[in-house]
Amino acid sequence: MTAAIDINITKVITSKINEISLENIPFGKYFTDHMLEADYQDGEWKNVEIKPYQPLLLEPSIAALHYGQAIFEGIKAYKDEDGNAFIFRPADNFKRFNVSAERMQMPTVPEDIFMEGMRMLVEMDKKWIPAMADHSLYIRPFMFSTDNVIGVKPSETYKFMIILSPTGPYYNAPMKIYVEEKYTRAAPGGVGFSKNAGNYGASMLATALAKKAGYDQVLWTDAFEHKYLQEVGTMNVFFIIGDTAVTPSLEEGTILSGVTRDSAITVLQEMGFKIEERKITIDDLINAHKSGALFEVFGTGTAATISLIKELKYKDYVMEFDVDQWKTAPELKKRLNDIRYNKVPDNYGWMIKV
Ligand code: COI
């Protein structure tokens, strides 16, 4: 196979695809035949290769395991009815990946390795893209530090990889959400805007406690007063209040600049909603709920796409919603899916043909 960039390609002898069913497949459990791997050494990226998906051989001292210089992205590829494959907005994830890299004192990854490497990998494993509604191929680019030194400092060597996982819906049902008042996800000056592994590790205790109490996820609040709303679980959050879609603003650097968030803003505008990206407190939300103006609450993310929230609990105040009556989130999801599955023209240039 010839490559536009210098990528060494080794194909599997026998595909694993017949070992699993691609229908209703759980998120992130199965991986395709191939993966991409590149090394950063002596100030440059080298050894770029696509090869059979396989374990890594690493020393126990690698810095990422100890100090968490590890970042990732989540992107999806879709298949249309004619079998054409598309990747949704990968250039936006590429940019965010390098923003995360800079925040974590890691080298940036060149565009050709990230973008063309991903395209070639997806093309090789195209038959793994499930061709069913709400199914896709989840693309996971990631980078971690590999120096075999346990001194605390930025590594001099790194590995960049891309793996692929066929997937069905992330959340199957509307969610119950607990408004978090004790634990925090991010503070100004921290790393909340970057997609680094530690943000997810740090979220697990609060999420586990919420689950124990009967909730699916937490709605994070600000670190100082626990009153400004940030993100829900691993997603950005939207509130439909009257004729306006409100979502927390990005300027404090405490929430992720979601690609699905940005897509939702564009499509909600197209649907006639006013958009407010601003600070919003839990009291604002409760007041909107009490006055009957809070119509819908939903999360947006690559893995989860659009996830309806049927209950929000803050202290003793519970907001319950009859999601079956909702019009906005389902319409938003449909419009986004119509673009992703190539059922309508992509007026925004979001779909990159593989
Ligand atoms: C994504 O939506 O891609 C995410 O990052 C969530 C993931 C951690 C499952």
Boltz pocket constraint, residues with backbone or C-beta under 6 A from the ligand:
constraints:
  - pocket:
      binder: B
      contacts: [[A, 73], [A, 74], [A, 75], [A, 200], [A, 234], [A, 301], [A, 302], [A, 303], [A, 304]]
      max_distance: 6.0
